[in-house]
Amino acid sequence: FNQLDLPEYSSKEQLQDRLLLAIHEASEGFGFG
């Protein structure tokens, strides 16, 4: 619980983009936004 498993991305920018997208989607999906 409270663990985030991240796949290997080819660049730090790609990781940041995917992580921000996931946070945005999760915040809407769980009613935090």
N, C-alpha and C positions, 0 to 999 in steps of 0.2 A: 504494500500500500504506500502511496505517496512516492512512487518510484517512476522514473521516466527512462525508458529504454530507447535510445536513438540509433538509427542505422548510420552507417558510414556514408557521408556525402562527399562529393568531389571537391567542394570548396566551402569555406566558412560562410560565404554569402548565401549559398544554396541552403545550408543548414539554418541560417537565420530566417530566410524567407519561409521555409517549411514550418519552422517552429512558431513563427508569428502567425501564420495561417492556422495552424492547429490551435493555438491559444484563442484566436479570434472565433473560430468555429465552435470550440468548446464553450466559450463564454456565452455565445448566443444559444447553444443547445441546452445548457443547463440553467438558463435564466439569470446569469450573472450580469448581463449587459443591459 
